Every structure is written in structure tokens, then in C-alpha cells.
Amino acid sequence: MRADRVQPSRFELKYLINESTAGRVRDFVRCYLSLDEFGVGKPGDAYPVHSLYLDSDNLEIYWRTVNGDKNRFKLRLRYYSAQPDSPVFFEIKRRMKDMIVKERGAVKQQAVPLLLAGHFPAPEHMMSKQPGALVAVEKFCRLMTELAATPRSHIRYQREAYVSDNDEVRVTLDRDVYSEPHLEPRISTEMKKPVRAFAGQVVLEIKFTNRFPNWLRELVRMANVMQRGAAKYVTGITRIGHRRLGAHAEVLEEESLLSTYKPGDDLPAFVRDDRSDTR
């Protein structure tokens, strides 16, 4: 099972940078942090990250973020592979003023459709025997039921990550962020006709649990960047069109995919396309 190095509570700063700046950030960060073990040996020192986001028919979670609600949350499934023995993390990601609080539990892949259908989690569904993991998934399922939230969007990107030995600081560089409607209660690593967010840009995220280290201040100064929002779920929904993912979205999924794809758009290698005239 993939080791869980999540920071349960942290501060999180986001920036959009170009590749030239990303190269300088990488060189600077490597003086202080180690490459995430899951990027070792991978092309570009990066590994794929998949998220399946849930929301209500009226996209309440989406609109809370768009409106800048101070205390808001997201419901998502985070996974890194579709292999049957790979865990799926049921995550509640809350923003409480300036703090990010994350609760999650690793679930067996075969249990995902059952839980997304509204069944309550049981110990046999869990990858971990830790009581806290089961409690987190129970809380996720309660929120899902209260909101009548269902799968809406699959997001995929490549993450280059650096972490301190004590896990108090993480710096990540996210590239090739793609999003598409996903309305079925299952996970997948494949995409059909995704839209691209942050094209030509790299999402830099700085995450820390205590005080902001002085060397991170120097990093921001060196990169000459301005903090800004870069929510992947919200940006993906905006590109897709929020009306296509609200009530009755299931009848519009294929239409949405076709209408947001334009001939000439670059498609990532993981996209399957059986139509020779759409590249």
C-alpha cells in the first residue's frame, strides 16, 4: 500500500508559474527538501495523480469555492493507480480561514462503488486498520449523503513533489492538468475528451504545518511570483461548463465532452481516441 504522508492540517500557498521559473524553483528546493519517493525514477521526477470530485446537483461545493466562502470543503477520491490492490483515499478537504484541514481514509477499490451508492463503510472495506481512517470515511459518507453528492469530475495531472524529512514542508509542481465529466460511481485512470486547465503553466504549491520558513520566503522572492488561487476542481468545471455537470448532467456527458474539444487541441498520451479525424 502507498505510504500516507498527508499533512492533516497545514497552510497552503499557490502560484502559477512558467517552466523557466519552475526550473529555478526545482534547483532551489532541492537544497532543502528531498524528492518524494514516488517520483524517484519516473520521467521528470513526477507521478500521476487522479481525483474524482463529488458535488450536488446544484454544484453547491463548486459555488462555495467560487463565492469564496471562508469555511468550505471538498469531497474527493484520491488515487494513483487503477490496479485492484491500490488504495483509494476518501478525502474531506476543508478550508478554515487560512488553514487547510484534511481527513482521509484508504479504501479498497472493490468497495468504491458500494460506498458511492450510499452504503456505510465497514472495517472490511478499509485498507488500513487504524480507527481514524474508518472514522474519516464515515464522515465523508455522511457529508455525501447530506449533500446528495455524486461523482462529477475526474482530474488528472503529473506531480513533481519535494518533502522535508519531518513532513512539515511540501513543495509540489503540478503539470498537465486535465479534467472531464465523470458521473459514474467508479474510478478510472483513462480519459476520453478532457479539457486542459492552466495550459502552459505550472501550479506551484507550498504547504507547511507551522511557521513559514525563511528559506521559503527567499524562494518566493527569487521566483518573483504572486500568490493566487489555482483550484483544479473549480477551474476544470469552469472550462467544462458548470451547467453541464448539474442536474440531469448524465444525459449531457457525451455532448459536453464533444463540445469542449476543439480540433487542433493537444491531447495527452493517456487519452484514448478511436476517431482518426479529431486530433
Steps between C-alpha positions, in 0.01 A plus 500: 500500500617852421635671811272778621708813559207740502527811718171495701507877551713751316531839339492492123623764255449470124667668204484466121845505340663423166742216430805723519404608852412141590856398414640764735257395773607135461871587533432716806272251677738209457741675736247460783259216416516147363318372194179318592575127493222438247669727246837325519588342167193641324525721189535858613508376863119513490218255564135506389231617742131430445205657683129428468304795639147473635241775504124553522264554207520875555881480535490641851866420572608666175304818574625521859853514362414746223332727755799480732317358803742508792416156639444263211593147405547267206413130474735303279648159440877514457680210331817428309425179311210285383676183612261298722739499797558876487318711765241767435504782756161645593591858590331796662707810430383796709608860484459668839605861448869472404544138610449183293376200702492163331338178624527181300494123508627241254230275354528184291421563136227235483312684777488835317174446303328372814594803708419747224157334471430606859607199706674575828865388527592188693843381620521249214484787250811664641863463396614619842399364840554837669175620663556855378486390137158338543372807687614727216322288237185489714505881519555519123196278439283707735589821319447331165152389608405836651594681178369224272844526341599271214805475271539800269854550381818295446822700519841370405844664515871428540649594838864571574523514878764580760463434871689564823614211715247588770217553245447855623572656159392388153561677172324366193509585129189381315488480120268379226180554697206341316136476600189335360148411613485172691155411628536131572565355850834347409858611451699504179844618390394540137349809344301543180478867407646705787538875516827651609540745784795735554637433150864603474523553875621302800306503827745560785367410843685570826362312800625534856367404842659756732672830431599605149874416479732783403639302209148474353473879518824515304358249250195718436718809466738324260213371284336846504150351515168622635274275707168420333222243491551194281221259593513209257140388557352847453717580197410167338127550558523853361670370185248218458200720576328473837154467345607173343588346835195602701155342504436252219868512407503128423321561169749769405830330581589395148372828354713689751812309405451556129408866529803592713750322274623706206695361203864589539500476879792303639392171656704329773640153444258339743195603295347228286347623176352263244415779255783576259361841401507667842868550571 
